[in-house]
Amino acid sequence: MPRKTKQELLITVVWFCCSFLLNAQNIAVDQPKTLVLHWVPQAQFAGYYVACDMGIYEKHGINVTIIPGGPNVSVSDCMKSGKADFGTTFLLNATKLHARGLPMVNIAQISRRSALMLVAKKSNGINNPEDLNGKKIGIYKEDFSDVPLAFIKDAKLDVKIIPIATGIHIFLHGATDVTNVMWYNEYHTILNCGYNPDELAIFYMSDYGFNVPEDGIYCLRSTYEANPEICRKIVEATIEGWRYAFDHPAEALDIVIEKMKAAHIPANLAHQQWMLARMQDIFLPDGQSEFTTYLTKDVYEMSGKILIENGSVTELPKYENFYIPVGKYAEK
C-alpha cells in the first residue's frame, strides 16, 4: 500500500476532527431535555404540549419531555434536583426564589400582562375599590397573593384577609365577599356557575398599577452557561408551539384535552376554549401579532418593589443576574 503524502495526512486529520466536532454537536443537541410546568395540564400550557406532540421541539433539534405540574410538584425542587432542565413559573415566584438563593434565570417572559383579578358580587354593595372596606377577601396563598396584597395596601383598604388554597367554593357560598382569581381560569368558572358579568364587580390588577406578567420559562444559570444554544432552541420552539396553538385552536385543544384525561383532570371543552383565548390576550395583548419574550427592567423592578414592600424578600437580585435575553423573540 502506497504511503500517504503529508498533504493527504493533513486532509485526513482535518476531516477526522471536523467529523468528531459535528458528531459531538449532534450528541449535545439530541440529549433529552425535561421541562416541568407549574400546574396541571390545561390550555394555560397549550403551546408547550403542541410543541411536544407535533414535533416542533424535534424540528428545532431538541428532544423534550414534559413533566405536568400540580399541587405536589415543585418546579424549583425539580430544577434543583436535576429532574428538570427547564421550568415555567410566575415572574414574582421566580424572583422570590432567586432572592432566596436559587440561581434560576428567566430566559423568556412569555406573559405580557397580569391575569390576576379580584371579583365581588355587586349584590353585596361592591362596585368600586372603596366598597371593599370592611369586606372579607379570599386570597390564594403564595404565588397569587403578592399583587392583591399590594393593591389592598395601595388603596388603603381595611379588609379581612381569608387565606384560601384553591377554588371558588368559599366565594360562591358567601363565606367571602371578594376572591382573587385568574382571568383565564376561575373567573370563567364563576360565570359558568350562573353569574352574569354584569352581576359581578371585577378589578383587574393591571388596571391599578400592578400589571405584573406571570408565566415565563426558567432554568438554572448553570444550565444556560453549559449550553445557551439549547436554551435558544427551547424558547423559539415553544413560541412556535404557541403560535400554532393560537392559529389552530381546535387541534391544540384536542391535545390539551388528551393530556387532561391522561392525568385524570376533569376536562371541559368550553372552559379550555375560554382559557386558550385568554392566553392569547395575555401573550399578545392589545391585538399584537408578534411575540416578544423580553423582560423589561421597569417591569422587573416594579415586581421587585411589590415583593420588598410586602416583606416577601429583603433585596432584589440584580436585573442582569436574573434575566437573560435568549433568541430572536427577545430582541428589543
C-alpha positions, 0 to 999 in steps of 0.5 A: 500500500502506497504511503500517504503524502503529508498533504493527504495526512493533513486532509485526513486529520482535518476531516477526522476532527471536523467529523468528531466536532459535528458528531459531538454537536449532534450528541449535545443537541439530541440529549433529552431535555425535561421541562416541568410546568407549574400546574396541571395540564390545561390550555394555560400550557397549550403551546408547550404540549403542541410543541411536544406532540407535533414535533416542533421541539424535534424540528428545532433539534431538541428532544423534550419531555414534559413533566405536568405540574400540580399541587405536589410538584415543585418546579424549583425542587425539580430544577434543583434536583436535576429532574428538570432542565427547564421550568415555567413559573410566575415572574414574582415566584421566580424572583422570590426564589432567586432572592432566596438563593436559587440561581434560576434565570428567566430566559423568556417572559412569555406573559405580557400582562397580569391575569390576576383579578379580584371579583365581588358580587355587586349584590353585596354593595361592591362596585368600586375599590372603596366598597371593599372596606370592611369586606372579607377577601379570599386570597390564594396563598403564595404565588397569587397573593403578592399583587392583591396584597399590594393593591389592598395596601395601595388603596388603603383598604381595611379588609379581612384577609381569608387565606384560601388554597384553591377554588371558588367554593368559599366565594360562591357560598358567601363565606367571602365577599371578594376572591382573587382569581385568574382571568383565564381560569376561575373567573370563567368558572364563576360565570359558568356557575350562573353569574352574569358579568354584569352581576359581578364587580371585577378589578383587574390588577393591571388596571391599578398599577400592578400589571405584573406578567406571570408565566415565563420559562426558567432554568438554572444559570448553570444550565444556560452557561453549559449550553445557551444554544439549547436554551435558544432552541427551547424558547423559539420552539415553544413560541412556535408551539404557541403560535400554532396553538393560537392559529389552530385552536381546535387541534391544540385543544384536542391535545390539551384535552388528551393530556387532561384525561391522561392525568385524570383532570376533569376536562371541559371543552368550553372552559379550555376554549375560554382559557386558550383565548385568554392566553392569547390576550395575555401573550399578545395583548392589545391585538399584537401579532408578534411575540416578544419574550423580553423582560423589561427592567421597569417591569422587573423592578416594579415586581421587585418593589411589590415583593420588598414592600410586602416583606416577601424578600429583603433585596432584589437580585440584580436585573442582569443576574436574573434575566437573560435575553435568549433568541430572536423573540427577545430582541428589543 
